[in-house]
Amino acid sequence: MGAYSIAEAKNQLSKLVDAAIAGEDVVITRHGKPVAELRPTRGDKTGRLSADLIERIAERARTLPALGEPSADIIRRMRDDEP
């Protein structure tokens, strides 16, 4: 892990960003105490899931056992059975 003062980080920002992208932990300190971390962003910022991720989630869901009665039916039954 690399720890850099704010002054060092200002002077070496491009290098530190490249290091973070490469997977190195980059910590920025103030008066010797960690105050920020640099790390690469996580993928697409549109808020949309990739087709590959959707397919992996669906595949995983198909492998899970059925839970039985749908929760909406349980809630309706509970609601209708109340005096």
N, C-alpha and C positions, 0 to 999 in steps of 0.2 A: 504494500500500500504506500502511495506517495502522499505526503502531507506538505502543503505549501502555504506560506503566509499569503495574505491578500496582495501584498506588494509583489511577491514572486509570481503569483497567479496572473496579475495584470501584465507583467512583462513576458510571460510564457503561455498566454492563453491558448494560442493555436496548438502548441505542443501538448498542453494538458488536455485539450479537447480530443486530439488525435489519440492520446494515451487512453482516455476514457472509452473512445470508440473501439479501441483494441482490446478492451476488457480490463484494463488496469483500474484499481480503485484510486480515485483522486479526491483527496480531502483538502479543503481550504480552511485555514485556521486564522483566528484573530487572537493575538496575545497568547499563542500556544494552545488555544482550545478550538476543537473542530466546530465550524459554524456552517459549512456547506459541503456538499458532495457533487462531483461531476459524474454523470453516467449517460450512456447513449439513450435516446428516446426509444420507446417501444412501438415500433411499426407505424402503421397508418393512423393518422389523427382524425380521419373522417368519422370515426365512431362506428364504422361498418366492419363486420367480420369478413374475413376472406372466405372465398368459396371452399378452400381447403380446410380451414378451421371449422366451418359449418359442417362439412362432411365428416370430419373426425369426431365432432360432438355427436352427430346423428349416429355414427357407427358405434360409439361408446354407449349411447342410450339404448340401442338395439340389443346390446349384450346384458343389460341389467334386467333382473327379474321383474315381472309385473307386480305391482303393489296391491292389486285387488280393486276394491271399490274406489272410484274417483272421489277426491276430497269434496267436490261440490255436492255429490250425492250424500256424503256423510253429514255435511253441514245442513242440507235440506232436511234430512231425517231427524237430526237433533232439533232443528227449529220446529218441525211439524209435530214432534213427540212431546214438546214442552206444554204444560198445562196453561 
